[in-house]
Amino acid sequence: MKIAFYAPLKSPNHSVPSGDRLMARLLMQAMAMGGHEVSIASELRSFLKEPDDPAQLSLADAAEREIETITQRWQRQGVPELWFCYHPYYKAPDLLGPALSRRFGIPYVTAEASYSPKRDRTGWQAVQNGLLTALNAAAVNICFTARDRDGLVRASPHLRWAMLPPFINTETFLKNVPRPVPAKLITVAMMRAGDKLDSYRSLSEALALLPQDLDWTLDIIGNGPERAAVEAMFSAFPPHRLVWHGEKTATEIATLLAEACLYVWPGHGEAYGLAYLEAQAAGLPVVAEKVAGVPEVVKSGITGLLTPDNDTAAYAEAIHTLLGNNRQREELARAARAFVKNERSLENAAKELNQILLQAKAGRS
C-alpha cells in the first residue's frame, strides 16, 4: 500500500531526539519492511500547551491550508491507500487525517492514541470530543499498552482496536557481546522538566541509600534544558562515581550499555520506555518502578525488578540486591536479551503491523 504517515506531536524529521521521534521512525521502518510505500504526509505540528493557547486559531487556519495543499498534491501525484496517524492525544490532535480520509475515502488508522476523561474538566473537552470522533471513525486504533487500550475502550466501548507491543530495532544492541563491569550502573534519559526530572531525583535519592562501602558507579547518558538541575541532584556523590556522557548516538549508547551490569531508571510517567528495551537487548537487567507503561516492556522477576511506585527504599534495595547477587543478575540479563530478541524486534513487529494494516484496508474495501 501507499501509506500517508503523520505524527502531529513530533515529526520523524524533528531535530530533537525523543522516544516519540524514535517510535515514529520505527513504525515507518516496520511498514517499509512489510512492503509498503510510506511517506510523511505533513510536517504540521499541532501541539498546544494550554486549551486557551492563543495559537489555537492560527493552528486551525494552518490546518485548513495544509488540507488543501495535500489535496492538490494527491490530485497530481495520486491518492494514498491509507492514512496513518501516530500518537494523537488532547494536546496534539490530528487536524488533517480525518478530513482527508473522508474526502478521499481511504482508511484512517491511529497508533498510540490516548484519551483522558479528566482533561475534559481542565478546558480540553472540545479538543477531546474531536479526538474521540476521529478514533471512533478509525478503521483501527493500534494500542501499544493495555493501559492505553483500556482508556480508549472506557471512552468508547465500540471503537476498533488492535494490540502491537512496543518494539525496537535490535540490530545495534544485539551485535555487541555483553562484557559487564561489576557494579557499573547506567541510565539513558533526556534532561527535561516533569517526569524525567522526577525520575532523576528518585534515582539520586535511591543511590544515596546504598551502603557507603558499595563501590558502584553510574554512567549517565542524556542532555537537555535541565542538565544543571540534574547535576545538582547528584552533587553530593564523590565525582569518581559519576560519568556524564551527554547526548550519544545509538551506536555509542549500545557500546556503553554492553559495558554496564545494570540499567537503572525509575520511569515516572513513562508511556512504556524504548530505552528499557534497548538496555535489555544489550544484555542488561532493568531496575524500574512498576508504574505507568513500564510493566509492558520489563517483565518483573524475569528480565528485571520492578518496585512499588515512589518507594525509594524499595528501589534502592532492588539495586543493592542485584549488585550483591551476580548469579541472579546474570539470569535476568540472559532472559532480558532473549525477551527483546524473540518478542520485541522490529522484524516481529513488521509482521504484526502488516496484518493489522491489511485488515484495516480490507475492512474499508
JOJOWO-V665000 format. One record per helix or strand of 3 or more residues. SS is the DSSP state (alpha for helix, beta for strand). FROM is the first residue (numbers start at 1). TO is the last residue. If there is no record, write none. Layout:
ss=SS from=FROM to=TO
ss=SS from=FROM to=TO
This chain:
ss=beta from=2 to=6
ss=alpha from=19 to=33
ss=beta from=37 to=40
ss=alpha from=55 to=77
ss=beta from=82 to=86
ss=alpha from=97 to=104
ss=beta from=107 to=111
ss=alpha from=117 to=122
ss=alpha from=125 to=137
ss=beta from=140 to=143
ss=alpha from=146 to=155
ss=beta from=161 to=163
ss=alpha from=171 to=174
ss=beta from=184 to=188
ss=alpha from=195 to=208
ss=beta from=217 to=221
ss=alpha from=227 to=233
ss=alpha from=239 to=241
ss=beta from=242 to=246
ss=alpha from=250 to=258
ss=beta from=262 to=264
ss=alpha from=274 to=281
ss=beta from=285 to=289
ss=alpha from=294 to=296
ss=beta from=304 to=307
ss=alpha from=312 to=324
ss=alpha from=326 to=343
ss=alpha from=346 to=364
